[in-house]
Amino acid sequence: MEKQPQLDAAQQPSATGDMNPESFRHYGHQVVDWIADYLGDVGKYPVLSQNSPGAIRSALPAHPPAQPEAMEAILADVDHIVLPGITHWNSPGFMAYFSITGSGPGILGEMLCSALNVNAMLWRTSPAATELEQVTLDWLRQMLGLPHPLFGVINDTASSGVLYALAAAREAIPDLHIRQKGLSGRAEVPRLRFYTSQDAHSSVDKAGIVLGIGQEGLRKIGTDSEFRMDVLELERAIQEDIAAGWRPFAVTATVGTTSTSSIDPVPQIADICERYALWLHVDGSYGGMAAIDPDMRWVLGGCERADSLIVNPHKWLFTPLDCSAFYTRKPDVVKAAFSLIPEFLRNAESLGDEAPNLMDYGNALGRRFRALKLWMIMRYFGQEGLAARIHEHIHLAQLLVQWINEAPDFELMAPTPFSLVCFRAHPRGIAGEAQLEALNERLMNQINTGGRFFLSHTRVHGKFTIRVAIGNLRTTEQDIRVLWTEIQAHLAPEMETA
Ligand SMILES: *Cc1c(COP(=O)(O)O)cnc(C)c1O
């Protein structure tokens, strides 16, 4: 007879408590060993999950387990059912979208975070969670070269952060009292408008939708030859809108756009925002983090004048999802937009600046202790270690750029200020755009099917463009060499048939 996996004491029919500490220790060691092996071997898995749709669902029972199941059986299913359905973001070959890393110290921080399981809504609901959040974000501020004072708070995502920034910007419009009175059914409220470049992230559009500004309330500004917001067009648009009765209230600029990692001219945009009294939000979710590298400090030039700024440790600071740093020079305005304290949460400490209640700076009441993992990462690598790693990713991207520039059958499609390379194959003798489009899409799909790498694409001037995003701590120069060899190898047969 097959040996049945053993149930714990806590799984016996009469038990009503949690897994006991000894069982936790036993399975905890198993899980930590599993994680260590996984991180060591992650490059051996196909990066992009090769599952077909529905594979996981059909492998799982339709109904929940009525009786306890042994941990052995659960962990075995993680291996056999869950793992094949994982796209390995932690793989050195993951270069799609923006590449990220759940680093060792960050993963350990997450483990402690869930063990402590504190809710950092009020200072008193865990002083350490609130104060560590303030300290780590002040350290990060210093690493980025941003001036003091700057209030920081950690959100789940930049998408939440931009929503909060624009809610604050809306709150800052004098005389409209939108928080109290809302937007609809009020003849005295002009139509509101904010501005961003055509290359800004979709979370900016979504924030406008959620806030009742509407998609028409977001005016997209064109970009120059390097995909940066055209500031002359921005100012013209604002003037036009004012003349037509709109009420401009904010601009969001991007340092490191998602498509090509272009950098909007923040100092000039800040001038315009000052001239027209508009809230300036800067989205540095990916690119802003580069400022930790002293050679890259310049990328946040002008951001000291922003009303709010976001950089994402979960994007390019090796922090497991989720952790997005939101900075503002105007915490009082953000608080005015969001603070709403029900009686049961009122307490004596909720007054001072020394002990802010972080639930007052956004929509979420419950807040994870996200600062713990970030604090552990900062201490484990140190500022110089973090800078060296970001510097290396930029260096690897520049290597690939050099090879592309030297290869007659490839072309760069955008500048490479960070570690994102945008290029396409353009073999001699193939001039038709439709043909180039099909060829590059095929090339990317072949790479992705190969399993060692996962790349994604964008469109640059309407042209299909392959993106190689370098940002995982496990990615080495050797990986980039192998990728380049694979790309060239896949192009060769195309050239023969051309
Ligand atoms: C990734 C990214 C975002 C979205 O970040 P989330 O934290 O996933 O919401 C926003 N803006 C830019 C420029 C990004 O690269």
The ligand as an SDF file (V2000), in Angstrom:
LIG
                    3D

 15 15  0  0  0  0  0  0  0  0999 V2000
    6.2880   49.8240  -14.2310 C   0  0  0  0  0  0  0  0  0  0  0  0
    5.8740   51.2040  -14.4050 C   0  0  0  0  0  0  0  0  0  0  0  0
    4.7020   51.6840  -13.8090 C   0  0  0  0  0  0  0  0  0  0  0  0
    3.7590   50.8000  -13.0480 C   0  0  0  0  0  0  0  0  0  0  0  0
    4.3230   50.3630  -11.8810 O   0  0  0  0  0  0  0  0  0  0  0  0
    3.4410   49.5130  -10.8480 P   0  0  0  0  0  0  0  0  0  0  0  0
    4.2060   49.6380   -9.5820 O   0  0  0  0  0  0  0  0  0  0  0  0
    3.4040   48.1290  -11.3910 O   0  0  0  0  0  0  0  0  0  0  0  0
    2.1000   50.1130  -10.7740 O   0  0  0  0  0  0  0  0  0  0  0  0
    4.3920   53.0120  -13.9600 C   0  0  0  0  0  0  0  0  0  0  0  0
    5.1810   53.8270  -14.6690 N   0  0  0  0  0  0  0  0  0  0  0  0
    6.3110   53.4080  -15.2610 C   0  0  0  0  0  0  0  0  0  0  0  0
    7.1500   54.3730  -16.0320 C   0  0  0  0  0  0  0  0  0  0  0  0
    6.6870   52.0840  -15.1600 C   0  0  0  0  0  0  0  0  0  0  0  0
    7.8100   51.6610  -15.7650 O   0  0  0  0  0  0  0  0  0  0  0  0
  1  2  1  0
  2  3  1  0
  2 14  2  0
  3  4  1  0
  3 10  2  0
  4  5  1  0
  5  6  1  0
  6  7  2  0
  6  8  1  0
  6  9  1  0
 10 11  1  0
 11 12  2  0
 12 13  1  0
 12 14  1  0
 14 15  1  0
M  END
$$$$
